[in-house]
Amino acid sequence: MSDQQVYQKVVNILAKQIFLGKLKPESKLPTEKKLSEEMKVDRTSLRVGLKQLESMKVLSIRQGDGIYVKDYLKNAGLDFLGFTFQQFESDSDKLDVDSYIMDEIWEFWIMFFPPVLELAIKRGSTRDFKSVADLIALEEKCIMDKNKLIDVAIRLQDKIAEIVNNTIVLLLFNSCRPLRKKIIKMLVHTMDATGLKNLIDAEKAFLQKAISGSDAEIAEGVNALRAQYESYRTQMRKLMSSSIERGAS
């Protein structure tokens, strides 16, 4: 195992524990000696991993005192969120986060994506719209293969960010790609073929209207799409509520 893999193991383990609340804010970690023994890593690699987590603002290394967990909700950025989701994607672990966080992910997407889509429509060329239409058509062909559908949906989102051509938007899309993939997985795996077909038909109708429509019509289409996302969020809440009730019984 390379030095990079060793210190990455430290980062992966502690980042997940912090994100999932297993390590509480202001809690003190064991000594470096004990951590290295528990994780079966050398002290040098451990320190590199701890420094990386400190740079993400989820740990505070206090010389002569110890290592403390920081409240990531108050200190960390999208780099920590994106990194954490990336680990769940690369590992075989189930993303076992609580329903409140999943609901907040949906809330974020509803606030974030429709305005980006609106800007893309206003900035896009005919060639751009053709590329988007081709990807939507490919989504339709992949309805029965949900893994391929997820990949195409990510490509469609990336294309929209590319059309917007704003540095901050592009970096945000890159940073939260694992989170976006999780959102799409949640959507795709909770819908049947009919529901997915209706969603793709709505995308096609929106694109056709947006290309030929006025600014007011584009805004109307974006609001309709936002309302559709809200309806899926409501469905997810019902599913999560049922899951919580089953767990409590």
C-alpha positions, 0 to 999 in steps of 0.5 A: 500500500502506498503512502498516499493510500495509507493516509487516505485511509485515515481521511476516509474513516474519520470523514465518514465518522464526522459526517455521520455524527459518530464523532461529535463536535468538540469531542477530543480524538484519542492520541496519535499513538492510539489512533495509529494503533486503532487504524493500523497506520504509521504515525507519519501517514496519520499526521498527513491524514489529520492535516488534510481533515484540518484543511477541510475545517473539520478537525482542529489540531491544538499543539500540546492539547490534542485533536478536536472535532469541529462542527462541519455545518459551521466550518466546512465547505462543499469540498468536505461534502463532495469528498464524503459522498465520493467515498461512499460512491467508491466504497461498497458501503451503503450511504447510511445518512439520516432522512433529515440530511437526504431531505436537505439534499433535495431542498438544496437541489430545488434551490440550485438547479432550476436557476442554473437551467434557466441561465443555460437556456438564455445563454445557449446556442442552437447547437447547445440545445441540439446536444441537450435534446440528444441527451434527453433522447438517450435518457429515454432509450435507457429507461429500462437500464437505470444505471445507464440512465443515471450516467446519462442524467449526469452528463446532461447536468454537466452539459447544462453547466458547460452551457452556462460557462460560469467558473463558479457554477462549473466548480460547484458542479464538479465539487458536488458530482457525487451528491448529484449522482446520489440525488439522481439515484434516489429519483431513478430508483424510486420511480417506475418506468412510467414515472421516468417516462413522464419525467423525460417527457416533461424535460422534452416539453420544457426544452421545446418551450424554452427554445422558442419562448420568451423570458416569461415563458422560460421562467414559467417552465423553470417554475413548473420544473421546480414544482415537479422536483418539489413533488418528488421531494414530497414522495421521498418524505413519505417513503422516509417517514414510512421507513422511520415508522417501520424502524420504530415498530 
